[in-house]
Amino acid sequence: MKRLISFSIVITLLFASCSEDSRMLREALKAAGDNRIELETVLEHYRTVDNDPQKLAAAEYLIANMPAHYSYRNMDAMNDFYDKALDILCTGTVEWQRDTLREIGDKYYARAAQDLVSDVEVMTSEYLIYSIDKAFEQWKAQPWSKHLTYEEFRDWLLPYKVTEKQSFDAWRDILPQHYTDSLSILPPTDVARNTIYGAIETVRNEIHIKELDMKFVIFWKDRNGLPFLSADTWIKMTYGDCRNFVDMGVGTFRSLSLPCCVDRVPLWGRNNNGHSWYVFLSDQGREEKTINSLIEPAGKQFFPSDRFPKVLRVSYTINRRVMKYLKTAKHPYKFELCEHDITDHYNLTSDIDVKLFDHARPKDKYVYIGMFSAVSDGSWRVLDFGTVRRGKAHFEKMGRNMLYIALDYDGVAFTPISNPFILHPNGDVEYITCDNSSHRSVTLKRKYYQTLEDMEMRCRLLGGRIQCSNRADFRDARTLYTISSTDIPDKIQLDAVGKYRYWRYMSADSTYGSIAELGFFDKDGQMLTGTPIANIEATPDTVLLPFDNDWLTNFEVGLNPNGNWVGMDFKSPKAVASVRIIPRSDDNDIHPGQKYELRYLSSRGIWKSLGRRTAVDNVLQYDNVPVNCLLWLKNHSGGTEERPFIYHGPEDIVWW
């Protein structure tokens, strides 16, 4: 009886699925409007002219999901212009190319870039038939894809585009002509060549080398303007972000019938940014994850020290969960319709039920889960939607070891409806409740957690010396101070030692001279100026960097670990009362002269200020701070690398 019931359920689900597919196909044809004849021509072609059931199924699949995909209305004109512009601008620097094309795009194509049209309204029968036939031809002919099932082929190779707004061009023919030199010279008997990994690695390396020859630069914190989205522009592009680079790579791999797709994390667990990479299906049927666009070979462990709340796979297939949400939500938020949650492919996840505020009255049956984002001034970046069950918000497949909050949405703004909470590595949920009944003093030296790399750079100052001399070669150098701790004050006070013409920071051996900033001050606190000097191995440009007031530029002698120094020739003897030495870092230490504001999250989920102040040294002190609350130190002078934290003491700060 149990087997009969199970079989009945399976049959019911199969028919329901088939019915849904048929409904989606009918709706797509209806949505095509005047373009319906083009799509019906494709279906008729595979029913009569090329009577192949799998190709017909592929055409039905592509058309059924086509309404969710979109293009520029004047796509060909825009890509043709950018293609020709790249030829004209190729002699300039990459930064100049980017800025010039962005300016042109802003001036002439800003409105056109917003004029999008569904593919179902503009797809031609000629292009769709070409794309399907080409994909099937490669699937059957290439050694790297013959073993794929139809479903794997459909998901990893078949789609006529890799990314939205991509041109309807012959990318399956154009890209292999440009990126298969290395693959073509490998003998057919080569072991690696006959594996998906070997072929992808050969092509990836060739792409990387050719892009280096073109001086490709990844601008991931800047606005790059309109992306390159045709095969002709992909092979000429010299700049972009990680997603642009990955899209081009996936297009190239698929053009060779190498099963590949794009995965992305919208927001790292303790970072304000996201990332995209490619993943491919190996001969063993494993999803092989890469890490760094096309720069690094596959095989490295995927970001073992990072945390990611959600991983999304960019797909051609409509996500029916999201489709249902968009149709039934009272105030729908824009979630991508063709991205699928695969967080559990990457790390441990939990389905969680979140306690809501007693006063919470969600405005819809859907609620949301978010993470802190300093980029949007401390608002919560939405990751996913969930539902309310018995007074609790239910969310699925949430990455662990992260700080979250439940949110309500009224169509305009998101409002916290729960305390922030930590989803611990073991799956336990811990709520952070603000205690206004007791207060404490807080001492802060940073606004962002410190990485091991930052700490190692700070440790390079240990053993460094402040020296003075009246000889340019420092043969009679006098050591006034030796750094013995990484806890360095903003200004190191020196005993009165008289006047000297030459002053320097002499680094310890094995440290390459690493230092970000160096400043010499008189007894009144005024900075003394002169001519920067350094040991002979340092380049002229490098010598200037410790005096440019930029904590992210550094003096370092890369090929010489020992005997490095940098300092100032004052042209005449000067008395120096104090010295500022800034280690190489991420510039998230407290910066004297910059304006800060400490905020705490109240019991109703609102950030409240504990006051603004200008830092006079490298430490900030706040009194009357509520205990056990979530804190956030905002820098109003610049920078967005800020994370919330829980303060237990000066050396016990838990960053989220």
C-alpha positions as CSV (number, residue, x, y, z in Angstrom):
1,M,0.0,0.0,0.0
2,K,2.8,2.4,0.9
3,R,4.6,1.7,-2.5
4,L,1.3,2.3,-4.3
5,I,0.7,5.7,-2.5
6,S,4.3,6.8,-3.2
7,F,3.9,5.9,-6.9
8,S,0.7,7.9,-7.0
9,I,2.3,10.9,-5.5
10,V,5.2,10.7,-8.1
11,I,2.7,10.5,-11.0
12,T,0.7,13.4,-9.6
13,L,3.9,15.5,-9.3
14,L,5.0,14.6,-12.8
15,F,1.7,15.6,-14.4
16,A,1.7,18.8,-12.3
17,S,5.2,19.6,-13.6
18,C,4.3,18.9,-17.2
19,S,1.1,21.0,-16.8
20,E,3.2,23.9,-15.4
21,D,5.7,23.6,-18.3
22,S,2.9,23.7,-20.8
23,R,1.2,26.6,-19.1
24,M,4.5,28.6,-19.1
25,L,5.0,27.8,-22.8
26,R,1.5,29.1,-23.6
27,E,2.0,32.2,-21.5
28,A,5.4,32.9,-23.2
29,L,3.8,32.6,-26.7
30,K,1.1,35.0,-25.6
31,A,3.6,37.4,-24.1
32,A,5.5,37.5,-27.4
33,G,2.7,39.5,-29.0
34,D,3.5,40.3,-32.6
35,N,6.7,38.3,-32.3
36,R,4.8,35.1,-31.6
37,I,5.1,34.0,-35.3
38,E,8.9,33.8,-34.9
39,L,8.7,31.5,-31.9
40,E,6.0,29.3,-33.4
41,T,8.2,29.0,-36.5
42,V,10.9,27.5,-34.4
43,L,8.5,25.0,-32.8
44,E,7.1,24.0,-36.2
45,H,10.7,23.6,-37.6
46,Y,11.5,21.0,-35.0
47,R,8.2,19.2,-35.5
48,T,8.5,18.9,-39.2
49,V,11.7,20.0,-40.9
50,D,14.1,18.8,-38.2
51,N,12.0,16.2,-36.4
52,D,14.1,15.8,-33.3
53,P,12.2,15.3,-30.0
54,Q,15.1,16.6,-27.9
55,K,15.5,19.7,-30.0
56,L,11.8,20.3,-29.8
57,A,12.0,19.9,-26.1
58,A,14.9,22.3,-26.0
59,A,13.0,24.9,-28.0
60,E,10.0,24.6,-25.8
61,Y,12.2,25.0,-22.7
62,L,14.0,28.1,-24.1
63,I,10.7,29.7,-25.1
64,A,8.9,28.9,-21.9
65,N,11.5,30.6,-19.8
66,M,12.2,33.4,-22.3
67,P,9.9,36.1,-20.8
68,A,12.3,36.3,-17.8
69,H,15.2,37.3,-20.0
70,Y,15.8,40.7,-21.4
71,S,17.9,42.8,-23.8
72,Y,18.6,46.4,-24.8
73,R,16.0,47.5,-27.3
74,N,18.8,49.0,-29.5
75,M,21.3,46.2,-28.5
76,D,23.1,45.8,-31.9
77,A,23.7,49.6,-32.3
78,M,25.1,49.9,-28.8
79,N,27.4,47.0,-29.1
80,D,28.6,47.9,-32.6
81,F,29.5,51.4,-31.3
82,Y,31.4,50.0,-28.4
83,D,33.2,47.5,-30.6
84,K,34.4,50.3,-32.9
85,A,35.2,52.6,-30.0
86,L,37.5,50.0,-28.4
87,D,39.5,49.9,-31.7
88,I,39.9,53.7,-31.6
89,L,40.7,53.9,-27.9
90,C,43.1,50.9,-27.8
91,T,46.2,53.1,-27.6
92,G,45.2,54.8,-24.4
93,T,45.5,53.6,-20.8
94,V,42.9,51.2,-19.5
95,E,41.7,53.9,-17.0
96,W,41.4,56.4,-19.9
97,Q,39.4,53.9,-22.0
98,R,37.1,53.2,-19.1
99,D,36.5,56.9,-18.3
100,T,36.0,57.8,-22.0
101,L,33.5,55.1,-22.7
102,R,31.7,55.7,-19.5
103,E,31.4,59.4,-20.4
104,I,30.1,58.5,-23.9
105,G,27.7,56.0,-22.4
106,D,26.4,58.5,-19.9
107,K,25.9,61.1,-22.6
108,Y,24.4,59.1,-25.4
109,Y,23.2,55.8,-24.1
110,A,22.0,56.5,-20.5
111,R,18.3,56.4,-21.6
112,A,18.9,53.6,-24.1
113,A,20.5,51.5,-21.3
114,Q,17.2,51.7,-19.4
115,D,15.1,50.8,-22.4
116,L,14.9,47.0,-22.0
117,V,12.7,44.6,-23.8
118,S,11.9,40.9,-23.0
119,D,13.7,38.5,-25.3
120,V,10.4,36.9,-26.1
121,E,9.4,40.1,-28.0
122,V,12.6,40.3,-30.1
123,M,13.9,36.8,-30.6
124,T,14.1,35.8,-34.3
125,S,13.4,32.3,-35.5
126,E,16.7,32.3,-37.4
127,Y,18.8,33.1,-34.4
128,L,17.1,30.6,-32.0
129,I,17.3,27.8,-34.5
130,Y,21.0,28.6,-35.1
131,S,21.7,28.6,-31.4
132,I,19.9,25.4,-30.7
133,D,21.5,23.5,-33.7
134,K,24.9,24.8,-32.8
135,A,24.6,23.7,-29.1
136,F,23.4,20.2,-30.1
137,E,26.1,19.9,-32.7
138,Q,28.8,20.6,-30.1
139,W,27.2,18.5,-27.4
140,K,27.4,15.4,-29.7
141,A,30.7,16.2,-31.3
142,Q,33.0,17.6,-28.6
143,P,34.8,15.1,-26.3
144,W,34.1,17.1,-23.2
145,S,30.3,16.9,-23.3
146,K,29.3,13.6,-24.8
147,H,28.7,12.1,-21.4
148,L,26.3,14.8,-20.3
149,T,22.6,13.9,-19.8
150,Y,20.1,16.0,-21.7
151,E,19.2,17.8,-18.4
152,E,22.8,18.6,-17.8
153,F,23.3,19.8,-21.3
154,R,20.1,21.9,-21.0
155,D,21.3,23.6,-17.8
156,W,25.0,24.0,-18.5
157,L,25.3,24.4,-22.3
158,L,22.1,25.1,-24.2
159,P,21.0,28.7,-23.4
160,Y,21.5,31.2,-26.2
161,K,23.0,33.7,-23.8
162,V,25.2,33.7,-20.7
163,T,24.1,37.0,-19.2
164,E,21.3,39.4,-19.6
165,K,21.5,42.1,-22.3
166,Q,24.0,39.9,-24.2
167,S,23.9,40.3,-28.0
168,F,22.2,37.8,-30.2
169,D,25.4,37.2,-32.1
170,A,27.4,34.1,-33.2
171,W,29.3,33.9,-30.0
172,R,29.6,30.1,-30.2
173,D,31.6,30.6,-33.4
174,I,33.5,33.8,-32.6
175,L,34.9,33.1,-29.2
176,P,36.6,29.7,-30.1
177,Q,38.4,31.4,-33.0
178,H,40.1,33.8,-30.5
179,Y,40.7,31.6,-27.5
180,T,41.6,28.1,-28.7
181,D,45.2,28.5,-29.9
182,S,46.6,26.6,-26.8
183,L,43.9,23.9,-27.0
184,S,44.4,23.3,-30.7
185,I,48.1,22.5,-30.4
186,L,47.6,19.9,-27.8
187,P,47.8,16.4,-29.3
188,P,44.5,14.4,-29.2
189,T,46.3,11.8,-27.0
190,D,47.1,14.4,-24.3
191,V,45.6,13.2,-21.1
192,A,44.6,16.6,-19.8
193,R,43.1,17.8,-23.1
194,N,40.5,15.0,-22.9
195,T,39.2,16.0,-19.5
196,I,36.9,18.9,-18.8
197,Y,39.3,20.2,-16.2
198,G,42.3,20.0,-18.6
199,A,40.5,21.7,-21.4
200,I,39.0,24.5,-19.2
201,E,42.4,25.1,-17.6
202,T,44.1,25.3,-21.0
203,V,41.6,27.9,-22.3
204,R,41.4,29.8,-19.0
205,N,45.2,30.3,-19.0
206,E,45.1,31.5,-22.6
207,I,42.3,34.0,-21.8
208,H,44.3,35.2,-18.8
209,I,47.5,35.6,-20.8
210,K,45.8,37.5,-23.6
211,E,43.9,39.7,-21.3
212,L,47.2,40.5,-19.5
213,D,48.7,41.4,-22.9
214,M,45.8,43.8,-23.3
215,K,46.4,45.1,-19.7
216,F,43.0,44.0,-18.5
217,V,42.1,45.7,-15.2
218,I,39.4,44.7,-12.8
219,F,37.7,47.8,-11.4
220,W,35.5,46.3,-8.7
221,K,34.9,49.3,-6.5
222,D,34.2,51.7,-9.4
223,R,31.4,52.4,-11.8
224,N,32.5,51.1,-15.1
225,G,29.6,52.2,-17.2
226,L,27.8,50.0,-19.7
227,P,29.2,46.4,-19.7
228,F,30.6,44.7,-22.8
229,L,28.0,42.2,-23.9
230,S,28.9,40.9,-27.4
231,A,31.5,38.4,-28.5
232,D,33.3,41.1,-30.5
233,T,33.6,43.4,-27.5
234,W,34.5,40.5,-25.1
235,I,37.6,39.7,-27.0
236,K,38.7,43.4,-26.9
237,M,37.6,44.5,-23.5
238,T,40.4,45.7,-21.2
239,Y,38.4,46.5,-18.1
240,G,35.4,45.4,-16.1
241,D,34.4,43.9,-12.7
242,C,34.7,40.2,-11.7
243,R,31.2,39.5,-13.2
244,N,32.1,40.9,-16.6
245,F,35.3,38.8,-16.7
246,V,33.4,35.7,-15.6
247,D,30.6,36.1,-18.1
248,M,33.2,36.3,-20.9
249,G,34.9,33.2,-19.6
250,V,31.7,31.2,-19.3
251,G,30.7,32.2,-22.8
252,T,34.1,31.0,-24.1
253,F,33.9,27.7,-22.3
254,R,30.3,27.0,-23.4
255,S,31.3,27.9,-27.0
256,L,33.6,24.9,-26.8
257,S,30.9,22.7,-25.2
258,L,32.6,22.8,-21.8
259,P,29.7,22.7,-19.2
260,C,30.0,25.8,-17.1
261,C,27.9,28.5,-15.3
262,V,28.1,31.5,-13.1
263,D,27.7,31.5,-9.3
264,R,27.7,34.5,-7.1
265,V,27.5,35.7,-3.5
266,P,25.5,38.9,-3.2
267,L,27.2,39.8,0.0
268,W,30.0,38.3,2.0
269,G,29.2,37.5,5.6
270,R,31.5,40.2,7.0
271,N,32.0,42.4,4.0
272,N,30.0,45.0,2.1
273,N,30.8,43.5,-1.3
274,G,29.8,40.5,-3.3
275,H,31.6,38.3,-5.8
276,S,31.1,36.2,-9.0
277,W,33.0,33.2,-10.2
278,Y,32.5,30.3,-12.6
279,V,31.8,26.7,-11.7
280,F,32.0,23.7,-14.1
281,L,30.8,20.2,-14.2
282,S,33.8,17.8,-14.2
283,D,34.1,14.4,-15.9
284,Q,33.4,12.9,-12.5
285,G,30.1,14.8,-12.2
286,R,31.4,17.1,-9.5
287,E,30.7,20.8,-9.5
288,E,34.2,22.3,-9.5
289,K,34.3,25.7,-7.9
290,T,36.8,28.4,-8.8
291,I,37.6,31.4,-6.7
292,N,39.0,34.4,-8.5
293,S,37.4,35.2,-11.9
294,L,39.7,33.7,-14.5
295,I,43.0,34.6,-12.7
296,E,43.5,31.5,-10.6
297,P,43.3,27.9,-11.8
298,A,40.5,25.7,-10.5
299,G,41.3,23.4,-7.7
300,K,42.0,25.9,-4.9
301,Q,39.7,25.5,-1.9
302,F,36.8,27.9,-2.2
303,F,37.5,30.9,0.1
304,P,38.1,28.8,3.2
305,S,38.2,31.7,5.6
306,D,35.2,33.7,4.3
307,R,31.6,33.5,5.3
308,F,28.7,33.7,2.8
309,P,25.1,33.9,3.8
310,K,23.7,33.1,0.3
311,V,25.2,31.6,-2.9
312,L,23.1,32.1,-6.0
313,R,23.4,30.3,-9.4
314,V,22.7,32.3,-12.5
315,S,20.5,30.2,-14.6
316,Y,18.3,30.3,-17.7
317,T,15.6,28.5,-15.9
318,I,12.9,30.5,-14.1
319,N,13.0,30.0,-10.3
320,R,9.4,29.0,-9.7
321,R,9.6,29.8,-6.0
322,V,10.5,33.4,-6.9
323,M,7.9,33.5,-9.6
324,K,5.2,32.5,-7.1
325,Y,6.5,35.2,-4.7
326,L,6.4,37.9,-7.4
327,K,2.9,37.0,-8.3
328,T,1.5,36.8,-4.8
329,A,3.4,39.3,-2.7
330,K,1.5,42.4,-1.7
331,H,4.6,44.5,-2.0
332,P,7.0,42.5,-4.2
333,Y,10.7,43.3,-3.9
334,K,12.9,42.8,-7.0
335,F,14.5,39.4,-6.7
336,E,16.2,38.0,-9.8
337,L,13.8,35.6,-11.4
338,C,16.4,33.2,-12.8
339,E,18.8,32.8,-9.9
340,H,18.6,29.7,-7.7
341,D,19.7,29.3,-4.1
342,I,22.5,26.8,-3.9
343,T,24.0,27.9,-0.6
344,D,23.9,24.3,0.7
345,H,26.3,23.3,-2.2
346,Y,29.0,25.4,-0.6
347,N,28.6,25.3,3.2
348,L,26.4,24.2,6.1
349,T,23.1,25.9,6.2
350,S,20.1,26.0,8.5
351,D,16.3,26.5,8.2
352,I,15.5,28.9,11.0
353,D,12.4,30.3,12.8
354,V,13.0,33.8,14.0
355,K,11.2,35.4,17.0
356,L,9.6,38.6,16.0
357,F,9.0,41.7,18.1
358,D,5.8,41.5,20.1
359,H,4.6,44.7,18.4
360,A,5.5,43.4,14.9
361,R,2.6,43.4,12.5
362,P,4.0,42.3,9.1
363,K,2.3,44.0,6.1
364,D,2.3,40.9,4.0
365,K,2.5,37.1,4.3
366,Y,6.2,37.5,3.3
367,V,9.0,38.7,5.5
368,Y,12.6,39.2,4.7
369,I,16.1,38.5,6.1
370,G,18.9,40.9,5.8
371,M,22.5,41.6,6.8
372,F,24.2,44.8,7.7
373,S,25.6,47.0,4.9
374,A,27.7,50.1,5.7
375,V,27.5,51.1,2.0
376,S,23.9,52.1,2.4
377,D,24.5,53.9,5.6
378,G,23.7,51.0,8.0
379,S,20.5,49.8,6.4
380,W,20.0,46.1,6.1
381,R,20.8,44.4,2.8
382,V,18.0,42.0,1.8
383,L,19.1,38.4,1.1
384,D,15.9,36.4,0.8
385,F,12.2,36.2,1.6
386,G,10.4,33.9,4.0
387,T,7.0,33.4,5.5
388,V,5.4,33.9,8.9
389,R,4.6,30.6,10.7
390,R,2.9,30.7,14.1
391,G,4.2,34.2,14.9
392,K,7.8,33.4,13.7
393,A,9.6,34.3,10.5
394,H,10.7,31.1,8.7
395,F,13.8,31.3,6.4
396,E,15.5,28.4,4.6
397,K,19.1,27.5,3.7
398,M,20.8,30.3,5.6
399,G,24.6,30.3,5.8
400,R,25.9,29.8,9.4
401,N,28.3,31.9,11.5
402,M,26.6,35.1,10.4
403,L,24.6,38.1,11.9
404,Y,21.1,38.5,10.5
405,I,17.9,40.4,11.2
406,A,14.2,39.9,10.1
407,L,12.6,42.7,8.2
408,D,9.2,43.9,7.1
409,Y,8.6,45.7,3.7
410,D,5.8,48.1,2.8
411,G,6.9,48.6,-0.8
412,V,9.1,51.6,0.0
413,A,11.4,50.7,3.0
414,F,12.5,47.8,5.1
415,T,11.9,47.9,8.8
416,P,13.4,45.6,11.4
417,I,10.8,43.3,13.1
418,S,13.3,41.2,15.2
419,N,16.4,41.7,17.3
420,P,19.6,41.0,15.3
421,F,20.7,37.5,15.8
422,I,23.7,35.3,15.3
423,L,23.3,32.0,13.5
424,H,26.2,30.1,15.1
425,P,28.3,27.4,13.3
426,N,26.4,24.6,15.1
427,G,23.0,26.0,14.0
428,D,22.0,27.7,17.3
429,V,20.4,31.1,17.1
430,E,21.5,33.8,19.6
431,Y,19.5,37.1,19.8
432,I,21.3,40.3,20.6
433,T,19.1,42.4,22.9
434,C,20.1,45.9,23.9
435,D,20.4,46.4,27.7
436,N,19.6,50.1,28.5
437,S,19.6,49.4,32.2
438,S,23.4,49.4,32.5
439,H,26.2,51.2,30.7
440,R,30.0,51.0,30.2
441,S,32.9,52.8,28.7
442,V,34.2,51.7,25.3
443,T,37.7,52.2,23.9
444,L,38.1,51.8,20.1
445,K,41.1,51.6,17.9
446,R,39.5,50.4,14.7
447,K,36.2,50.5,12.8
448,Y,36.6,47.2,11.0
449,Y,38.0,43.8,12.0
450,Q,41.7,43.2,11.5
451,T,42.9,40.5,9.2
452,L,46.0,38.4,9.7
453,E,47.6,40.2,6.8
454,D,47.0,43.5,8.4
455,M,48.5,42.2,11.7
456,E,51.5,40.8,9.9
457,M,52.1,44.2,8.3
458,R,51.8,45.9,11.7
459,C,54.3,43.5,13.1
460,R,56.9,44.6,10.5
461,L,57.4,47.7,12.5
462,L,58.8,45.8,15.5
463,G,62.5,46.6,15.8
464,G,62.2,49.6,13.6
465,R,64.2,52.6,14.8
466,I,63.9,56.4,14.6
467,Q,67.4,57.8,13.9
468,C,69.0,61.2,13.2
469,S,72.3,62.4,11.8
470,N,74.1,65.3,10.3
471,R,75.6,63.0,7.7
472,A,73.7,62.0,4.6
473,D,75.0,58.4,4.9
474,F,73.9,58.2,8.6
475,R,77.3,56.8,9.4
476,D,77.1,58.3,12.9
477,A,73.3,57.7,13.2
478,R,71.8,58.3,16.6
479,T,68.9,55.9,17.6
480,L,66.3,57.8,19.6
481,Y,63.5,55.2,19.7
482,T,63.1,51.5,19.0
483,I,59.6,50.1,18.3
484,S,58.9,47.2,20.7
485,S,55.1,47.0,20.5
486,T,52.5,47.0,17.8
487,D,50.4,49.3,20.0
488,I,52.0,52.5,18.7
489,P,50.8,55.9,19.7
490,D,49.8,58.4,17.0
491,K,52.9,60.4,17.7
492,I,56.0,58.9,19.3
493,Q,57.4,61.5,21.7
494,L,61.2,62.0,21.6
495,D,63.4,63.4,24.3
496,A,65.1,66.8,23.4
497,V,68.2,65.8,21.5
498,G,69.2,68.9,19.6
499,K,69.0,69.7,15.9
500,Y,69.9,67.3,13.0
501,R,69.6,67.7,9.3
502,Y,68.8,64.1,8.4
503,W,66.0,62.1,10.1
504,R,64.8,58.6,9.1
505,Y,62.8,55.5,10.0
506,M,65.2,52.5,9.8
507,S,63.3,49.3,9.4
508,A,64.2,46.0,11.0
509,D,65.7,43.2,8.8
510,S,63.4,40.9,6.8
511,T,60.6,43.6,6.7
512,Y,61.3,45.2,3.3
513,G,61.0,48.6,4.8
514,S,57.2,48.4,4.9
515,I,55.5,51.6,6.1
516,A,52.5,53.6,5.0
517,E,53.1,57.1,6.5
518,L,56.0,58.9,8.2
519,G,55.8,62.4,9.7
520,F,58.2,64.6,11.7
521,F,56.8,67.3,14.1
522,D,58.3,70.2,16.1
523,K,57.5,70.9,19.7
524,D,54.4,72.9,18.7
525,G,53.0,69.9,16.8
526,Q,53.7,71.4,13.4
527,M,54.8,69.0,10.7
528,L,58.2,69.6,9.3
529,T,58.8,69.4,5.6
530,G,61.9,68.7,3.5
531,T,63.1,66.4,0.8
532,P,62.2,62.7,1.0
533,I,65.3,60.4,1.0
534,A,65.7,56.6,1.2
535,N,68.3,53.8,0.7
536,I,69.5,53.5,-2.9
537,E,67.4,50.4,-3.7
538,A,64.1,52.4,-3.3
539,T,62.6,53.8,-6.5
540,P,62.1,57.6,-6.7
541,D,58.3,57.2,-6.7
542,T,58.4,54.9,-3.8
543,V,60.3,57.4,-1.7
544,L,57.5,59.9,-1.9
545,L,54.7,57.5,-0.7
546,P,55.3,57.8,3.1
547,F,54.7,61.6,2.8
548,D,51.5,61.6,0.6
549,N,49.0,61.5,3.5
550,D,47.4,58.4,2.0
551,W,47.4,55.4,4.3
552,L,46.8,53.0,1.5
553,T,50.0,53.8,-0.4
554,N,53.2,52.2,1.0
555,F,56.9,52.5,1.0
556,E,58.4,49.1,0.4
557,V,61.5,47.7,-1.3
558,G,60.2,44.5,-2.8
559,L,63.5,42.8,-3.7
560,N,65.5,43.8,-0.7
561,P,64.2,42.6,2.7
562,N,67.1,44.1,4.8
563,G,68.7,47.4,5.4
564,N,65.8,49.6,4.2
565,W,65.1,53.1,5.4
566,V,63.2,56.2,4.5
567,G,63.3,59.7,5.9
568,M,63.7,63.4,5.3
569,D,66.5,65.8,4.5
570,F,65.5,69.2,6.1
571,K,68.5,71.0,4.3
572,S,69.4,72.5,7.7
573,P,69.4,71.1,11.2
574,K,66.0,70.7,12.8
575,A,64.7,69.7,16.2
576,V,62.1,67.0,16.0
577,A,59.9,66.5,19.0
578,S,57.7,63.7,17.8
579,V,57.4,61.2,14.9
580,R,54.3,59.6,13.4
581,I,54.7,56.1,12.0
582,I,51.8,54.4,10.3
583,P,52.1,50.7,9.4
584,R,50.8,49.3,6.1
585,S,47.2,48.5,6.7
586,D,43.6,48.7,5.3
587,D,43.3,52.3,6.7
588,N,40.6,51.2,9.2
589,D,42.5,52.3,12.3
590,I,41.2,55.4,14.0
591,H,42.6,58.2,11.9
592,P,43.4,61.5,13.7
593,G,41.6,64.4,12.3
594,Q,38.7,62.3,10.9
595,K,35.1,62.5,12.2
596,Y,33.5,59.4,13.8
597,E,30.1,58.6,15.2
598,L,29.4,55.6,17.5
599,R,25.9,54.1,17.1
600,Y,24.0,51.4,18.8
601,L,21.0,49.3,17.7
602,S,18.1,50.0,20.0
603,S,15.6,47.5,21.2
604,R,13.3,48.5,18.4
605,G,15.9,47.9,15.7
606,I,16.8,51.6,15.1
607,W,20.4,52.9,15.0
608,K,20.8,55.6,17.7
609,S,23.8,57.9,18.0
610,L,26.1,58.1,21.0
611,G,27.7,61.3,19.5
612,R,30.0,62.5,16.9
613,R,33.6,63.5,17.5
614,T,36.9,64.2,15.7
615,A,39.7,61.9,16.6
616,V,42.7,63.6,18.1
617,D,44.9,60.5,18.2
618,N,44.4,56.8,17.3
619,V,42.0,55.9,20.1
620,L,38.3,56.9,20.6
621,Q,36.7,56.8,24.1
622,Y,32.9,56.7,24.6
623,D,31.1,56.5,27.9
624,N,27.6,55.5,28.8
625,V,27.3,52.9,26.1
626,P,24.5,50.3,26.6
627,V,25.8,46.9,27.5
628,N,25.5,43.9,25.2
629,C,24.2,45.9,22.3
630,L,25.2,45.8,18.6
631,L,27.5,48.8,17.9
632,W,28.7,50.4,14.7
633,L,31.5,53.0,14.4
634,K,30.7,55.3,11.4
635,N,33.4,57.3,9.8
636,H,32.0,60.5,8.3
637,S,35.2,61.5,6.7
638,G,35.2,58.6,4.2
639,G,35.4,54.9,3.6
640,T,32.8,52.2,3.9
641,E,34.7,49.3,5.4
642,E,32.8,49.2,8.7
643,R,31.1,46.3,10.4
644,P,28.9,46.0,13.5
645,F,30.4,44.6,16.6
646,I,29.7,43.5,20.2
647,Y,32.1,45.0,22.7
648,H,33.3,42.9,25.7
649,G,36.5,44.9,26.3
650,P,39.3,46.7,24.4
651,E,40.9,43.4,23.3
652,D,37.7,41.5,23.1
653,I,35.6,42.8,20.3
654,V,33.4,40.4,18.2
655,W,33.0,41.7,14.7
656,W,30.1,40.9,12.5
